[in-house]
Amino acid sequence: MIRFEVSLSADEAAEKLIAAIAAYPMGLVAHADGQANCAKKGIEVPADQILEVFRPDYAVKVWAAEKAAGIDIPLRIHLYEAGGRTWVAHRPATEVFKPYVNPQLDVLGGELDAIFNQLLATLDPWKLP
């Protein structure tokens, strides 16, 4: 799991990531804003957002390599507040696909990790590994 603190609000981090996702180009499959959804029910919670990110051509490659791995896509980026700080978490594709013990997924995971590293690098102070 990649987890790091940013000096942005969760909303600011989401905006930067959404712009980076569009520019890459990847696809923003879903954007769930838990804080906003709870507020609609009168419940106050700290910021908590999930960005689900993928692209159709990669989905087809994953399905071709291991149909059962479809449960693990799209990949997610979690933005949240804890302890008065904003955090970003992401499980790399190589980690997500590891249980399948599939060389084709290993290759795809490496490609996707490189893409997600570039997306996450748009958020200072995180740097590419």
Backbone as ProteinMPNN parsed JSONL, in Angstrom:
{"seq_chain_A": "MIRFEVSLSADEAAEKLIAAIAAYPMGLVAHADGQANCAKKGIEVPADQILEVFRPDYAVKVWAAEKAAGIDIPLRIHLYEAGGRTWVAHRPATEVFKPYVNPQLDVLGGELDAIFNQLLATLDPWKLP", "coords_chain_A": {"N_chain_A": [[0.852, -1.176, 0.0], [0.574, 2.157, -0.855], [0.941, 5.076, 0.921], [0.585, 8.4, 1.824], [1.078, 11.712, 3.14], [-0.408, 14.839, 2.24], [-0.165, 18.38, 1.585], [-2.485, 19.547, 0.884], [-6.06, 20.139, 0.786], [-8.531, 17.51, 0.889], [-10.376, 17.924, -1.163], [-8.919, 19.654, -2.873], [-6.79, 17.967, -3.549], [-8.219, 15.966, -4.87], [-9.177, 17.425, -7.088], [-6.738, 18.029, -8.402], [-5.828, 15.444, -8.998], [-7.919, 14.469, -10.614], [-7.681, 16.151, -12.818], [-5.128, 15.349, -13.683], [-5.647, 12.678, -14.293], [-7.384, 12.948, -16.47], [-5.664, 14.222, -18.263], [-3.728, 12.311, -18.718], [-3.994, 10.073, -20.882], [-6.287, 8.694, -18.597], [-9.137, 7.002, -17.27], [-11.686, 8.386, -15.294], [-13.578, 6.467, -13.534], [-15.345, 6.421, -11.402], [-16.289, 8.684, -8.787], [-16.48, 8.858, -5.558], [-17.732, 10.66, -2.934], [-17.587, 10.483, 0.227], [-17.911, 12.185, 2.456], [-19.578, 14.239, 1.465], [-21.802, 12.69, 0.777], [-22.588, 11.699, 3.292], [-23.212, 14.128, 4.524], [-25.579, 14.789, 3.244], [-27.33, 13.262, 4.644], [-27.301, 14.434, 7.041], [-25.109, 13.871, 8.598], [-21.981, 14.447, 10.01], [-18.732, 14.039, 8.912], [-15.162, 13.597, 8.614], [-13.27, 14.53, 5.653], [-13.498, 12.213, 2.985], [-12.814, 10.526, 0.241], [-13.113, 8.577, -2.718], [-11.454, 7.776, -5.64], [-12.056, 6.062, -8.512], [-10.2, 4.576, -10.957], [-9.419, 3.818, -14.289], [-9.036, 2.297, -17.559], [-10.591, 1.46, -20.639], [-9.066, -0.124, -22.544], [-7.105, -1.276, -20.942], [-8.735, -2.729, -19.221], [-9.742, -4.714, -20.946], [-7.344, -6.082, -21.476], [-6.715, -7.036, -18.901], [-8.929, -8.732, -18.426], [-8.485, -10.59, -20.48], [-6.127, -11.765, -19.61], [-6.803, -12.82, -17.087], [-9.836, -13.545, -16.263], [-11.193, -13.561, -13.784], [-9.877, -11.569, -12.394], [-11.187, -9.296, -12.95], [-12.777, -8.42, -10.864], [-11.14, -6.833, -9.398], [-10.703, -4.45, -10.673], [-12.006, -1.199, -11.448], [-8.899, 0.429, -10.421], [-8.155, 2.019, -7.269], [-7.949, 5.235, -5.677], [-7.592, 6.62, -2.578], [-8.621, 9.369, -0.777], [-8.363, 11.115, 2.173], [-9.152, 12.596, 5.408], [-7.413, 12.551, 8.432], [-6.585, 12.849, 11.777], [-6.359, 15.613, 11.499], [-4.952, 15.963, 9.191], [-4.385, 15.561, 5.642], [-4.589, 12.651, 3.747], [-3.372, 10.327, 1.294], [-4.044, 7.287, -0.244], [-3.188, 4.291, -1.929], [-3.432, 1.19, -3.507], [-1.067, -0.5, -5.216], [-1.212, -1.824, -8.578], [0.375, -4.09, -9.015], [0.401, -5.241, -6.487], [-2.347, -5.69, -6.123], [-2.889, -7.552, -8.152], [-1.239, -9.669, -7.501], [-2.129, -12.06, -6.028], [-3.137, -13.689, -8.073], [-1.103, -14.967, -9.381], [-0.055, -14.724, -12.059], [1.735, -14.322, -14.907], [1.12, -12.561, -17.057], [-0.58, -10.71, -15.859], [1.243, -9.696, -14.056], [2.937, -8.216, -15.725], [1.097, -6.333, -16.785], [0.384, -5.133, -14.361], [2.8, -3.862, -13.681], [2.932, -1.948, -15.747], [0.641, -0.444, -15.166], [1.257, 0.426, -12.572], [3.338, 2.228, -13.127], [1.915, 4.22, -14.488], [0.079, 5.062, -12.476], [1.902, 5.941, -10.562], [2.846, 8.237, -11.83], [0.49, 9.742, -11.879], [0.024, 10.064, -9.104], [2.292, 11.485, -8.465], [1.69, 14.071, -9.096], [0.85, 15.234, -6.852], [2.322, 17.071, -4.534], [3.976, 16.44, -1.443], [4.826, 14.044, -2.509], [7.022, 11.822, -4.09], [8.217, 10.064, -6.976], [8.967, 6.585, -6.574]], "CA_chain_A": [[0.0, 0.0, 0.0], [1.235, 3.463, -0.86], [0.182, 6.021, 1.748], [1.397, 9.578, 2.101], [0.373, 12.937, 3.522], [-0.26, 15.984, 1.338], [-0.464, 19.667, 2.211], [-3.712, 20.03, 0.241], [-7.296, 19.557, 1.3], [-8.958, 16.365, 0.08], [-10.997, 18.468, -2.381], [-7.851, 20.141, -3.754], [-6.079, 16.793, -4.055], [-9.107, 15.326, -5.851], [-9.164, 18.249, -8.304], [-5.458, 17.834, -9.092], [-5.775, 14.091, -9.543], [-8.894, 14.354, -11.709], [-7.057, 16.812, -13.976], [-4.033, 14.488, -14.143], [-6.273, 11.49, -14.889], [-7.888, 13.351, -17.79], [-4.538, 14.583, -19.12], [-2.806, 11.195, -18.983], [-5.358, 9.987, -20.367], [-6.89, 7.517, -17.98], [-10.555, 7.294, -17.118], [-12.269, 8.454, -13.959], [-14.739, 5.583, -13.605], [-16.276, 6.876, -10.367], [-15.765, 9.568, -7.748], [-17.38, 8.776, -4.411], [-17.403, 11.629, -1.888], [-18.263, 10.011, 1.434], [-18.272, 13.319, 3.299], [-20.751, 14.886, 0.862], [-22.94, 11.778, 0.883], [-23.027, 11.699, 4.69], [-23.816, 15.437, 4.8], [-26.96, 14.739, 2.751], [-28.111, 12.583, 5.682], [-27.117, 15.174, 8.282], [-24.01, 13.274, 9.354], [-20.703, 15.117, 9.772], [-17.54, 13.196, 8.957], [-14.03, 14.213, 7.916], [-13.186, 14.26, 4.213], [-13.249, 10.826, 2.604], [-13.178, 10.402, -1.169], [-12.519, 7.487, -3.489], [-11.411, 7.92, -7.092], [-11.844, 4.793, -9.203], [-9.498, 4.986, -12.172], [-9.004, 2.749, -15.199], [-9.203, 2.615, -18.968], [-11.143, 0.271, -21.29], [-8.08, -1.018, -23.161], [-6.488, -2.057, -19.872], [-9.735, -3.688, -18.742], [-9.745, -5.837, -21.894], [-6.103, -6.838, -21.26], [-6.853, -7.75, -17.627], [-9.885, -9.828, -18.641], [-7.854, -11.609, -21.322], [-5.113, -12.441, -18.803], [-7.443, -13.534, -15.976], [-11.189, -12.987, -16.162], [-11.543, -13.367, -12.372], [-9.255, -10.335, -11.905], [-12.115, -8.193, -13.199], [-13.298, -7.936, -9.577], [-10.167, -5.914, -8.811], [-10.595, -3.208, -11.434], [-10.912, -0.239, -11.565], [-8.03, 0.661, -9.27], [-8.69, 3.106, -6.449], [-7.137, 6.183, -4.914], [-8.386, 7.041, -1.421], [-8.242, 10.665, -0.208], [-9.106, 11.237, 3.426], [-8.585, 13.377, 6.507], [-7.243, 11.839, 9.7], [-5.684, 13.583, 12.652], [-6.182, 16.975, 11.016], [-4.094, 15.965, 8.007], [-4.956, 14.917, 4.453], [-3.824, 11.477, 3.345], [-3.658, 9.663, 0.021], [-3.678, 5.871, -0.199], [-3.396, 3.58, -3.199], [-2.853, -0.148, -3.573], [-0.541, -0.666, -6.572], [-1.75, -2.936, -9.369], [1.189, -5.291, -8.8], [-0.105, -5.822, -5.238], [-3.726, -6.132, -6.349], [-2.898, -8.721, -9.035], [-0.3, -10.687, -7.012], [-2.733, -13.355, -5.68], [-3.496, -14.483, -9.253], [0.099, -15.658, -9.836], [-0.233, -14.744, -13.503], [2.778, -13.471, -15.498], [0.537, -11.489, -17.874], [-1.037, -9.674, -14.923], [2.441, -9.055, -13.501], [3.367, -7.211, -16.706], [0.091, -5.261, -16.77], [0.52, -4.44, -13.089], [3.946, -2.957, -13.787], [2.545, -0.818, -16.6], [-0.328, 0.384, -14.43], [1.967, 1.082, -11.467], [4.054, 3.385, -13.682], [0.907, 5.257, -14.757], [-0.434, 5.597, -11.216], [2.98, 6.714, -9.94], [2.845, 9.563, -12.453], [-0.693, 10.463, -11.389], [0.238, 10.434, -7.701], [3.394, 12.453, -8.397], [1.164, 15.435, -9.243], [0.558, 15.72, -5.501], [3.491, 17.275, -3.691], [5.401, 16.26, -1.633], [5.161, 12.668, -2.877], [7.938, 11.697, -5.228], [8.26, 8.712, -7.532], [9.93, 5.715, -5.864]], "C_chain_A": [[0.894, 1.234, 0.0], [0.351, 4.388, -0.036], [1.096, 7.194, 2.06], [0.496, 10.765, 2.417], [0.612, 14.009, 2.465], [-0.649, 17.255, 2.081], [-1.681, 20.325, 1.574], [-4.917, 19.515, 1.009], [-7.638, 18.357, 0.422], [-9.592, 16.845, -1.224], [-9.942, 18.949, -3.377], [-7.075, 18.975, -4.369], [-6.913, 16.081, -5.114], [-9.095, 16.102, -7.166], [-7.881, 18.038, -9.107], [-5.386, 16.45, -9.731], [-6.725, 13.914, -10.721], [-8.34, 15.012, -12.974], [-5.937, 15.941, -14.548], [-4.572, 13.238, -14.833], [-6.752, 11.806, -16.301], [-6.739, 13.622, -18.757], [-3.708, 13.368, -19.525], [-2.962, 10.556, -20.355], [-5.642, 8.623, -19.726], [-8.359, 7.865, -17.86], [-10.95, 7.351, -15.659], [-13.583, 7.686, -14.032], [-15.799, 6.022, -12.603], [-15.534, 7.779, -9.395], [-16.796, 9.558, -6.63], [-16.887, 9.729, -3.328], [-18.205, 11.262, -0.643], [-18.714, 11.136, 2.342], [-19.526, 13.996, 2.769], [-21.983, 13.995, 0.979], [-23.477, 11.71, 2.306], [-23.73, 13.009, 5.037], [-25.265, 15.481, 4.33], [-27.897, 14.078, 3.755], [-27.952, 13.259, 7.039], [-26.007, 14.628, 9.166], [-22.716, 13.991, 8.988], [-19.564, 14.127, 9.934], [-16.396, 13.958, 8.287], [-14.045, 13.82, 6.434], [-12.827, 12.801, 3.964], [-13.744, 10.635, 1.179], [-12.432, 9.237, -1.804], [-12.584, 7.857, -4.964], [-11.146, 6.531, -7.663], [-11.351, 5.13, -10.605], [-9.121, 3.756, -13.0], [-9.225, 3.207, -16.623], [-9.666, 1.344, -19.685], [-10.104, -0.666, -21.908], [-7.349, -1.849, -22.115], [-7.474, -3.071, -19.298], [-9.746, -4.923, -19.639], [-8.5, -6.708, -21.7], [-6.169, -7.646, -19.962], [-7.783, -8.94, -17.808], [-9.27, -10.948, -19.468], [-6.83, -12.421, -20.527], [-5.743, -13.319, -17.725], [-8.812, -12.92, -15.722], [-11.575, -12.69, -14.709], [-10.951, -12.085, -11.794], [-10.129, -9.119, -12.183], [-12.707, -7.618, -11.923], [-12.392, -6.854, -8.985], [-9.937, -4.64, -9.61], [-11.954, -2.521, -11.425], [-10.069, -0.166, -10.29], [-8.499, 1.922, -8.552], [-7.599, 3.973, -5.84], [-8.05, 6.722, -3.819], [-7.805, 8.343, -0.872], [-9.046, 10.838, 1.069], [-8.375, 12.115, 4.43], [-8.545, 12.503, 7.749], [-6.244, 12.627, 10.532], [-5.394, 14.99, 12.183], [-5.292, 17.089, 9.79], [-4.8, 15.255, 6.858], [-4.012, 13.822, 3.985], [-4.293, 10.953, 1.992], [-3.195, 8.217, 0.172], [-4.021, 5.227, -1.537], [-2.73, 2.218, -3.099], [-2.378, -0.367, -5.014], [-1.107, -1.91, -7.267], [-0.937, -4.212, -9.162], [0.785, -5.998, -7.511], [-1.484, -6.436, -5.447], [-3.75, -7.44, -7.145], [-2.052, -9.888, -8.522], [-0.96, -12.031, -6.683], [-3.062, -14.252, -6.884], [-2.319, -15.297, -9.807], [0.037, -15.858, -11.361], [0.794, -13.797, -14.129], [2.226, -12.331, -16.36], [0.034, -10.352, -16.984], [0.144, -8.969, -14.272], [2.924, -7.941, -14.427], [2.394, -6.034, -16.718], [0.178, -4.452, -15.483], [1.67, -3.455, -13.105], [3.636, -1.734, -14.632], [1.61, 0.127, -15.849], [0.327, 1.096, -13.254], [2.706, 2.321, -11.964], [3.088, 4.536, -13.958], [0.435, 5.889, -13.455], [0.639, 6.361, -10.456], [3.034, 8.119, -10.522], [1.639, 10.385, -11.997], [-0.47, 10.951, -9.963], [1.335, 11.48, -7.547], [2.92, 13.886, -8.619], [0.837, 16.053, -7.89], [1.857, 15.855, -4.725], [3.107, 16.928, -2.271], [5.791, 14.855, -2.084], [6.032, 12.652, -4.112], [7.915, 10.253, -5.714], [9.284, 7.87, -6.781], [11.163, 5.459, -6.708]], "O_chain_A": [[1.85, 1.326, 0.77], [-0.854, 4.473, -0.272], [2.23, 7.014, 2.502], [-0.67, 10.818, 2.023], [1.687, 14.083, 1.87], [-1.371, 17.212, 3.078], [-1.881, 21.531, 1.714], [-4.81, 18.568, 1.789], [-7.089, 18.209, -0.669], [-9.374, 16.244, -2.275], [-10.049, 18.689, -4.575], [-6.746, 18.991, -5.555], [-6.384, 15.642, -6.136], [-9.012, 15.503, -8.239], [-7.919, 17.887, -10.328], [-4.936, 16.305, -10.868], [-6.372, 13.279, -11.715], [-8.512, 14.488, -14.074], [-5.815, 15.813, -15.766], [-4.019, 12.791, -15.838], [-6.545, 11.015, -17.222], [-6.83, 13.289, -19.938], [-3.052, 13.391, -20.566], [-1.925, 10.521, -21.016], [-5.282, 7.569, -20.251], [-8.778, 8.931, -18.312], [-10.594, 6.47, -14.876], [-14.583, 8.2, -14.534], [-16.993, 6.004, -12.9], [-14.324, 7.659, -9.204], [-17.855, 10.175, -6.744], [-15.754, 9.613, -2.861], [-19.352, 11.679, -0.482], [-19.788, 11.056, 2.938], [-20.44, 14.296, 3.537], [-23.081, 14.482, 1.247], [-24.69, 11.668, 2.509], [-24.727, 13.007, 5.758], [-26.094, 16.142, 4.955], [-29.107, 14.302, 3.727], [-28.402, 12.738, 8.059], [-25.979, 14.904, 10.365], [-22.386, 14.13, 7.81], [-19.445, 13.46, 10.962], [-16.635, 14.86, 7.485], [-14.747, 12.894, 6.03], [-11.971, 12.23, 4.64], [-14.95, 10.589, 0.934], [-11.281, 8.954, -1.472], [-13.647, 8.209, -5.476], [-10.139, 5.9, -7.341], [-11.999, 5.871, -11.343], [-8.577, 2.783, -12.478], [-9.561, 4.365, -16.868], [-9.183, 0.257, -19.371], [-10.245, -1.885, -21.808], [-7.008, -3.004, -22.371], [-7.069, -4.172, -18.926], [-9.758, -6.051, -19.145], [-8.589, -7.935, -21.754], [-5.735, -8.797, -19.92], [-7.455, -10.048, -17.383], [-9.504, -12.125, -19.192], [-6.682, -13.624, -20.745], [-5.277, -14.431, -17.475], [-8.928, -11.898, -15.046], [-12.216, -11.676, -14.436], [-11.465, -11.563, -10.805], [-9.839, -8.025, -11.698], [-13.1, -6.452, -11.897], [-12.836, -6.052, -8.164], [-9.071, -3.837, -9.263], [-12.975, -3.208, -11.398], [-10.477, -0.638, -9.229], [-9.153, 2.782, -9.143], [-6.497, 3.516, -5.534], [-9.142, 7.217, -4.095], [-6.621, 8.403, -0.54], [-10.271, 10.722, 1.054], [-7.17, 12.347, 4.331], [-9.509, 11.81, 8.076], [-5.185, 13.022, 10.042], [-4.31, 15.517, 12.432], [-4.918, 18.193, 9.394], [-5.703, 14.448, 7.077], [-2.807, 14.029, 3.845], [-5.45, 11.115, 1.606], [-2.093, 7.955, 0.654], [-5.01, 5.576, -2.182], [-1.588, 2.111, -2.654], [-3.197, -0.415, -5.933], [-1.434, -2.908, -6.624], [-1.503, -5.304, -9.135], [0.822, -7.226, -7.445], [-1.755, -7.553, -5.007], [-4.542, -8.334, -6.845], [-2.144, -10.991, -9.061], [-0.397, -13.069, -7.031], [-3.245, -15.458, -6.717], [-2.517, -16.209, -10.609], [0.072, -16.978, -11.869], [0.728, -12.589, -13.903], [2.808, -11.246, -16.388], [0.201, -9.177, -17.312], [0.064, -7.779, -13.968], [3.278, -6.855, -13.969], [2.812, -4.877, -16.668], [0.06, -3.227, -15.507], [1.542, -2.338, -12.604], [4.023, -0.618, -14.287], [1.773, 1.346, -15.896], [-0.007, 2.244, -12.963], [2.7, 3.354, -11.294], [3.408, 5.695, -13.693], [0.393, 7.114, -13.339], [0.326, 7.335, -9.771], [3.244, 9.086, -9.791], [1.759, 11.586, -11.757], [-0.739, 12.111, -9.648], [1.312, 12.272, -6.606], [3.671, 14.826, -8.357], [0.578, 17.252, -7.793], [2.432, 14.852, -4.302], [1.943, 17.121, -1.92], [6.971, 14.506, -2.047], [5.792, 13.392, -5.066], [7.626, 9.334, -4.946], [10.342, 8.368, -6.396], [12.073, 4.752, -6.273]]}, "name": "protein", "num_of_chains": 1, "seq": "MIRFEVSLSADEAAEKLIAAIAAYPMGLVAHADGQANCAKKGIEVPADQILEVFRPDYAVKVWAAEKAAGIDIPLRIHLYEAGGRTWVAHRPATEVFKPYVNPQLDVLGGELDAIFNQLLATLDPWKLP"}
